[in-house]
Amino acid sequence: MLISSKGRYALRLAVCVAQAGPDAKVSLREVAEHEELSLKYLEQIARPMVSAGLLTSVRGKGGGYRLSRDPHEILAGDVLRAVEGTTVPVTCASLEGPEPCHRAGVCTTVRFWAGLDEVIENYVDGVTVGDLADAPQPHIQLADAAPAES
């Protein structure tokens, strides 16, 4: 499964808003600067998050966005589904549609895809925005980067 930049940036947006605190209103401009993301792209990402009930828009002077509920109640999967539409790993009528695929009874791979979908769903629904916001920021050593000299 390939999560697009929309999904990745939506999670970063949600975590950034969560880290600001429950009463803070965070502007997309602040998020764009802090996360080094395009403001225009964040505006496109925020809309479906508001529609999904994950973010609340506060208009006026000092306005911005806040999470609609406690960050520990918002699943990473909720955020991804709001902007990606689904977390299903493949386009398969047996996994996506209300009606089973006409080949479901003879398809040799449908169980594999269903199992992978279950693993993905369990993982993304097992982590909350609050978990991500509370986690210490990792220091990542890039494989290509030379180690710092002491």
C-alpha positions as CSV (number, residue, x, y, z in Angstrom):
1,M,0.0,0.0,0.0
2,L,1.3,3.4,-0.9
3,I,0.1,6.3,1.3
4,S,0.2,9.5,-0.8
5,S,1.6,12.8,0.3
6,K,-2.0,13.8,1.3
7,G,-2.1,11.0,3.9
8,R,1.4,11.7,5.2
9,Y,0.8,15.5,5.4
10,A,-2.6,15.0,7.0
11,L,-1.1,13.0,9.8
12,R,1.6,15.7,10.3
13,L,-1.1,18.4,10.3
14,A,-3.1,16.5,12.9
15,V,-0.1,15.9,15.1
16,C,1.0,19.5,14.9
17,V,-2.4,20.8,15.9
18,A,-2.5,18.2,18.8
19,Q,0.9,19.3,20.0
20,A,-0.3,22.9,20.2
21,G,-2.7,21.9,22.9
22,P,-6.5,21.5,23.3
23,D,-7.4,25.2,23.5
24,A,-4.9,26.4,20.8
25,K,-6.1,27.5,17.4
26,V,-3.4,26.8,14.8
27,S,-3.2,28.5,11.5
28,L,-2.3,26.5,8.4
29,R,0.4,29.0,7.8
30,E,2.0,28.1,11.1
31,V,1.8,24.4,10.3
32,A,3.2,25.0,6.8
33,E,6.2,26.8,8.2
34,H,6.8,24.4,11.1
35,E,6.4,21.3,8.9
36,E,8.0,22.8,5.8
37,L,4.9,22.1,3.7
38,S,3.0,24.0,1.0
39,L,0.2,26.2,2.5
40,K,-2.0,25.6,-0.6
41,Y,-1.6,21.8,-0.3
42,L,-2.5,22.0,3.4
43,E,-5.6,24.0,2.6
44,Q,-6.7,21.1,0.3
45,I,-5.9,18.6,3.0
46,A,-7.7,20.4,5.8
47,R,-11.1,20.5,3.9
48,P,-11.8,16.7,4.0
49,M,-10.5,16.6,7.6
50,V,-13.1,19.2,8.6
51,S,-15.8,17.3,6.6
52,A,-14.8,14.1,8.4
53,G,-15.2,15.8,11.8
54,L,-11.5,15.6,12.7
55,L,-10.7,19.3,12.6
56,T,-12.8,22.3,13.4
57,S,-12.2,25.6,11.6
58,V,-12.3,28.7,13.8
59,R,-12.8,31.9,11.8
60,G,-11.9,35.5,12.6
61,K,-8.9,37.2,14.2
62,G,-6.8,34.6,15.9
63,G,-8.6,31.9,14.1
64,G,-7.2,28.6,12.8
65,Y,-7.8,25.0,13.3
66,R,-8.2,22.7,16.4
67,L,-8.9,19.0,16.7
68,S,-12.6,18.3,17.0
69,R,-12.0,15.9,19.8
70,D,-9.3,14.6,22.1
71,P,-6.2,13.5,20.1
72,H,-6.2,10.1,21.9
73,E,-9.7,9.5,20.4
74,I,-8.6,10.2,16.8
75,L,-7.1,7.2,15.1
76,A,-4.4,7.5,12.5
77,G,-6.7,5.4,10.3
78,D,-9.4,8.1,10.6
79,V,-7.0,10.7,9.3
80,L,-5.8,8.5,6.5
81,R,-9.3,7.5,5.4
82,A,-10.5,11.1,5.5
83,V,-8.0,12.2,2.9
84,E,-7.1,9.0,1.1
85,G,-10.6,7.5,1.0
86,T,-9.5,4.1,2.0
87,T,-6.5,2.1,3.3
88,V,-7.3,-1.0,1.2
89,P,-4.0,-2.2,-0.3
90,V,-5.3,-3.2,-3.7
91,T,-8.3,-2.4,-5.9
92,C,-10.4,-5.5,-5.3
93,A,-14.2,-5.6,-5.5
94,S,-14.2,-8.2,-2.7
95,L,-12.4,-5.7,-0.4
96,E,-13.9,-2.4,-1.4
97,G,-17.5,-2.9,-2.5
98,P,-20.7,-3.9,-0.7
99,E,-21.2,-6.6,-3.3
100,P,-18.6,-9.5,-3.5
101,C,-16.6,-9.8,-6.6
102,H,-17.9,-12.4,-9.0
103,R,-14.5,-14.1,-8.9
104,A,-14.3,-14.2,-5.1
105,G,-15.1,-17.9,-5.0
106,V,-12.3,-18.8,-7.4
107,C,-9.7,-16.1,-6.8
108,T,-6.5,-17.5,-5.5
109,T,-5.3,-14.3,-4.0
110,V,-8.3,-12.7,-2.4
111,R,-7.5,-14.2,1.0
112,F,-4.0,-12.8,0.8
113,W,-5.3,-9.3,0.1
114,A,-8.0,-9.5,2.7
115,G,-5.3,-10.6,5.3
116,L,-3.1,-7.7,4.3
117,D,-6.0,-5.3,4.5
118,E,-6.7,-6.6,8.1
119,V,-3.1,-6.1,9.2
120,I,-3.1,-2.5,7.8
121,E,-6.5,-1.7,9.4
122,N,-5.4,-3.1,12.8
123,Y,-2.2,-1.0,12.7
124,V,-3.6,2.3,11.5
125,D,-6.5,2.0,13.9
126,G,-4.1,1.0,16.8
127,V,-2.3,4.3,16.8
128,T,-3.9,7.6,17.7
129,V,-3.0,11.2,16.8
130,G,-2.3,11.6,20.6
131,D,0.1,8.7,20.6
132,L,2.1,10.4,17.7
133,A,1.9,13.8,19.4
134,D,3.2,12.4,22.7
135,A,6.1,10.4,21.2
136,P,9.6,11.9,21.5
137,Q,11.0,13.3,18.3
138,P,13.4,10.8,16.9
139,H,16.9,11.7,15.7
140,I,17.3,9.9,12.5
141,Q,20.7,9.1,11.1
142,L,20.5,8.9,7.4
143,A,22.4,6.0,5.8
144,D,24.2,8.4,3.4
145,A,25.2,11.0,6.0
146,A,28.6,10.9,7.5
147,P,28.5,10.4,11.3
148,A,29.1,13.6,13.3
149,E,32.6,14.0,14.6
150,S,33.1,14.6,18.3
